[in-house]
Amino acid sequence: MSALHISPDRVKSILNMLDELYPDAQCSLDFGDPLQLLVATILSAQCTDERVNKVTPALFRKFPAAKAFAEVSIEELEEDIRSTGFYHNKAKAIKETCRVLVERYGGEVPPDLDAMVELPGIGRKTANVVLGNAFQIPGIVVDTHVARLSARLGLTDKKDRDKIEQDLMEAVPRQKWIQFCHQLIQHGRRICIARKPKCPICPLLPFCDYGMKEHPPKA
């Protein structure tokens, strides 16, 4: 299946239902500028946004600019972010990314996908989070929820996240990309959970390939 072959009416029905369910869906990471969101997104890997939001206020007061992150010792930074898990890799990514931001971009995060994915440890998902939420530049963020739900809804049959991103870009109108991903993430957290999705109470059930197969309509 390709996103090109999905009925536009079906996509519209899914989008309309998501708008009804999650009209105010937005980024759940707390941030004040693009750099803060970039750091918070790095910290959110394998960690809840709630935990990240407990760590970042003190972190951002201590390190108010990219130069401060770039100059701190790796050991000190690791200690500051230890509770988010995988702190060795995260500290290295933050420090190296901020070093490049200082050297190439005057300490500012460039509002450009190609430039962002060249930063150390920054992939398309993180780049699209920052571009969409800090710069309002549309992009598809394929996290674990978006990947799972888009497959269950029949919006993609791909496993590779870059290919999922391409399918969703084809299926969903560009002006909806940012909010659509936030809506899928909220729905994935509340109803369409990984192991035991709550299909019987899901308003999207009529449009869901997975749900209709697991819970076919009664004759």
Wavefront OBJ file of the C-alpha trace (Angstrom):
o trace
v 0.000 0.000 0.000
v 1.137 3.509 -0.732
v -0.188 6.720 0.700
v -0.979 7.681 -2.919
v -3.686 4.998 -3.032
v -5.472 5.930 0.176
v -8.905 7.477 -0.309
v -8.762 11.243 0.311
v -12.192 10.959 1.929
v -10.862 8.419 4.408
v -7.893 10.617 5.263
v -10.232 13.578 5.691
v -12.451 11.545 8.036
v -9.434 10.564 10.157
v -8.204 14.158 10.317
v -11.650 15.474 11.224
v -12.018 12.936 14.020
v -8.555 13.789 15.379
v -9.526 17.476 15.337
v -12.627 16.655 17.385
v -10.707 14.522 19.873
v -7.573 16.655 20.268
v -8.277 20.223 19.085
v -5.537 21.693 21.274
v -2.845 19.047 20.751
v 0.625 20.535 21.039
v 4.202 19.758 22.033
v 4.357 18.445 25.598
v 7.987 19.495 26.117
v 8.476 22.826 27.904
v 10.792 25.267 26.105
v 11.385 28.967 25.596
v 13.430 29.029 22.397
v 14.650 26.697 19.621
v 17.825 25.715 21.474
v 15.870 24.707 24.568
v 13.524 22.586 22.468
v 16.472 20.962 20.689
v 18.078 20.029 24.022
v 14.767 18.860 25.498
v 14.097 16.677 22.456
v 17.520 15.048 22.767
v 16.778 14.362 26.437
v 13.355 12.884 25.610
v 14.828 9.832 23.858
v 13.843 6.750 25.897
v 12.448 9.088 28.555
v 9.047 10.577 29.300
v 8.374 14.215 28.498
v 7.183 14.619 32.092
v 10.606 13.620 33.415
v 12.386 15.869 30.929
v 10.219 18.821 31.998
v 11.358 18.292 35.600
v 15.021 18.434 34.594
v 15.084 21.270 32.071
v 14.120 24.335 34.167
v 17.294 24.137 36.269
v 19.307 23.000 33.244
v 18.263 25.982 31.136
v 18.938 28.424 33.974
v 22.425 26.995 34.330
v 23.109 26.888 30.592
v 21.257 29.815 28.972
v 23.016 29.585 25.600
v 24.721 27.118 23.261
v 28.142 28.432 24.302
v 27.513 27.400 27.905
v 26.577 23.855 26.891
v 29.595 23.669 24.579
v 32.047 24.734 27.294
v 30.813 22.702 30.274
v 32.703 19.518 31.129
v 31.050 16.351 29.877
v 31.090 14.947 33.418
v 29.177 17.913 34.831
v 26.606 17.817 32.058
v 26.111 14.087 32.523
v 25.374 14.621 36.190
v 22.877 17.381 35.415
v 20.870 15.150 33.039
v 21.470 11.768 34.698
v 17.820 11.203 35.647
v 16.719 11.230 31.983
v 18.630 8.010 31.303
v 21.282 7.241 28.668
v 23.024 10.340 29.948
v 26.449 9.508 28.481
v 25.169 9.593 24.905
v 22.788 12.497 25.536
v 25.455 14.675 27.137
v 27.821 14.001 24.252
v 25.123 14.851 21.685
v 24.150 18.078 23.456
v 27.725 19.250 23.958
v 28.856 18.428 20.412
v 25.720 19.876 18.815
v 26.114 23.115 20.755
v 29.793 23.302 19.805
v 28.828 23.137 16.129
v 26.035 25.686 16.643
v 28.556 28.118 18.147
v 31.166 27.508 15.445
v 28.863 27.590 12.410
v 25.702 29.436 13.363
v 26.610 31.949 16.058
v 25.003 29.774 18.720
v 21.601 29.817 16.999
v 19.626 26.803 15.781
v 19.302 27.007 11.985
v 15.667 26.838 10.791
v 16.594 24.403 8.024
v 16.138 20.625 7.903
v 19.255 19.874 5.882
v 21.418 21.980 8.201
v 19.910 20.459 11.342
v 20.402 16.820 10.342
v 24.115 17.570 9.875
v 24.387 18.406 13.581
v 25.940 15.620 15.699
v 23.321 13.055 16.713
v 20.376 14.948 15.198
v 18.062 12.958 12.941
v 14.977 13.891 10.973
v 12.610 13.243 13.878
v 14.372 15.656 16.241
v 14.861 18.194 13.462
v 11.167 18.127 12.558
v 10.157 18.511 16.220
v 12.216 21.700 16.473
v 11.279 23.067 13.061
v 7.568 22.496 13.606
v 7.243 23.690 17.186
v 9.896 26.394 17.446
v 9.752 27.760 13.892
v 6.277 26.637 12.679
v 7.899 25.003 9.640
v 5.715 21.988 8.722
v 7.223 18.537 9.075
v 6.195 14.987 9.951
v 7.606 13.704 13.244
v 7.757 9.914 13.155
v 8.152 8.782 16.742
v 7.062 5.396 18.083
v 3.420 6.502 18.417
v 3.177 8.019 14.947
v 4.800 4.950 13.389
v 2.444 2.566 15.196
v -0.778 4.488 14.605
v -0.120 5.345 10.970
v 0.406 1.628 10.274
v -2.739 0.599 12.163
v -4.789 3.243 10.370
v -3.521 2.031 7.008
v -1.717 5.263 6.168
v 1.516 3.374 5.504
v 2.788 -0.164 5.211
v 6.429 0.791 5.730
v 8.704 -0.015 8.686
v 11.505 2.442 7.888
v 10.733 5.766 9.549
v 11.961 7.874 6.645
v 9.598 5.980 4.333
v 6.737 6.342 6.822
v 7.449 10.072 6.845
v 7.211 10.186 3.044
v 3.899 8.273 3.013
v 2.378 10.600 5.592
v 3.629 13.671 3.724
v 1.769 12.393 0.657
v -1.415 11.464 2.518
v -1.824 14.420 4.895
v -2.141 18.057 3.779
v 0.998 20.049 4.570
v -0.828 22.575 6.743
v -1.924 19.714 9.041
v 1.459 18.019 9.480
v 2.466 19.558 12.809
v -0.827 19.154 14.644
v -1.527 15.756 13.045
v 1.597 14.307 14.656
v 0.731 15.799 18.056
v -2.760 14.335 17.750
v -1.476 10.862 16.889
v 0.934 11.007 19.824
v -1.863 11.920 22.243
v -4.124 9.201 20.840
v -1.283 6.696 21.096
v -0.744 7.564 24.744
v -4.433 7.478 25.703
v -6.167 4.872 23.545
v -4.092 3.268 20.779
v -1.423 1.964 23.136
v 1.137 -0.529 21.922
v 0.233 -3.836 23.553
v -3.456 -3.595 24.368
v -5.089 -0.848 22.320
v -8.544 0.157 23.512
v -10.174 -0.526 20.147
v -13.764 -0.991 21.417
v -13.886 2.584 22.726
v -11.804 4.180 19.946
v -13.651 6.785 17.847
v -11.245 6.025 14.985
v -12.254 2.349 14.854
v -14.352 2.667 11.665
v -11.295 4.031 9.820
v -8.711 1.661 11.321
v -7.501 -1.401 9.409
v -6.013 -2.946 12.546
v -9.019 -2.241 14.741
v -11.584 -3.522 12.247
v -9.606 -6.737 11.809
v -9.342 -7.282 15.557
v -12.924 -6.171 16.248
v -15.028 -6.767 13.135
v -18.547 -5.342 13.126
v -21.139 -7.715 14.468
v -23.621 -9.043 11.907
l 1 2 3 4 5 6 7 8 9 10 11 12 13 14 15 16 17 18 19 20 21 22 23 24 25 26 27 28 29 30 31 32 33 34 35 36 37 38 39 40 41 42 43 44 45 46 47 48 49 50 51 52 53 54 55 56 57 58 59 60 61 62 63 64 65 66 67 68 69 70 71 72 73 74 75 76 77 78 79 80 81 82 83 84 85 86 87 88 89 90 91 92 93 94 95 96 97 98 99 100 101 102 103 104 105 106 107 108 109 110 111 112 113 114 115 116 117 118 119 120 121 122 123 124 125 126 127 128 129 130 131 132 133 134 135 136 137 138 139 140 141 142 143 144 145 146 147 148 149 150 151 152 153 154 155 156 157 158 159 160 161 162 163 164 165 166 167 168 169 170 171 172 173 174 175 176 177 178 179 180 181 182 183 184 185 186 187 188 189 190 191 192 193 194 195 196 197 198 199 200 201 202 203 204 205 206 207 208 209 210 211 212 213 214 215 216 217 218 219
